[in-house]
């Protein structure tokens, strides 16, 4: 197999670096947003909870998407992404500009928002 056993773990570090803080970011936004709106999390309706779940995930996805993009590139075998998270982000920025770090944000949101919005 190409890459051997090490190929199984390609992208592990960017994945851990992205998903743990992403979950924490989502929880923080999810708990703080009702306070900003002047209500308690236990007092909101199902519809408000759904919207809150969508918003909290959208914020977390937007903040941490560049690390997820580096993970995907590393798993595809991109040598610059496999050299490290910082190297992968710099390579993506040089190739596509700063906006390129968030390419695919709408497709990613459509993939994860419906499920995660129901988790509030």
N, C-alpha and C positions, 0 to 999 in steps of 0.2 A: 504494500500500500504506500502511496505517495506521502512522505512525511513521517511515517511510522506512528508510534504511540504519541509522540509530541503533537501530531496533527489533531488528535482528539481534544487537546486542551488549548488549541489556538483560539485566541479571543477570550480566554477565561478571565484574565486580569481586567481588561476593559469592561467585561460583563459585570463583574463584581463591583468595580468602581462606579458603574452606571446604575445598577439596579438597587443597591442598598441605599445610596443617597436619594435615588428617585422615589423610593417608597417613603423615606423620611420626609422628603419635600412634599409629597402628596398628603401625608398625614398632617403635616403642619398647616398646609393650605386648607385642608378639609376641616380642621378644628378651629382655625383662626377666622376663616371667612364668615361663618355665622355671627361671630362676635363683632366683626366689622359691620355687619348688616343689622346689628342690634337684637339678635335673638340667640337662643340657646340651641345646641345641636339636637336636644331631645324634643324641642318644640316645633321643629320644621316638618312640613308635609312631605309626602312621598315624592311629589313632583319637585319640590325644592331640594330634596335629598338627591334626586337624580341629576338635577342641574349642578348641584354642588360637587357631585362625583365627577361629572364631565369637566367642570372648571378646574378642579384640583388635579386631575390627571393631565389636562391640557397644559397647565403650568409646569408640572413635573416633566412631561415629555419635552416641552420646549427647552427647558433648562438643561436636560441631560441627554438630548438627542445626539450631539456630537460624539459622545463616548460610545453610544450604541452604534453609530455609523463606523467608528474605528473598529469595534468588535466585529461587525459584519465584514468589513474589508479584510480584517486579519483572518477570519475564517475562510474567506475566498482565496487566500494565499497572496494577498498584496504584500510585497516585501517591505514597503515603507510602513505599513500598519503593523507588521510583525516586529519591527524594530523598537516599538514602544508606543505608549499612548500619546505622549507629547509629540513624537516624531510623526505619528499618524495624523494627528490634528493639524500640525504645521503643513504636512504634505497636502492634505485636503484643502486647507486654506490657500496655499500657493496655487493649486490647480484650479479651484472654483471660486476663490474669493471667500470673504467672511460669510456671505449668504449660503455658500456651498456646504457649510457645516450643518445647516438645517435643511438640506435638500431631502425631500421625502417626508417632511413633517406631516403634510396633510394625509398622505397614504397611510402613514403609521397611526395617525389619530383615528382614521376610519377603521383601522384594524383593532385598536385596543379600547377605544372609548365606549362602545356599546356594552361590552362585558364589564369593564371596570366601573362604569357609572352605576351599576346595580349593587356595588359592594358597600355602599355607605350604610 
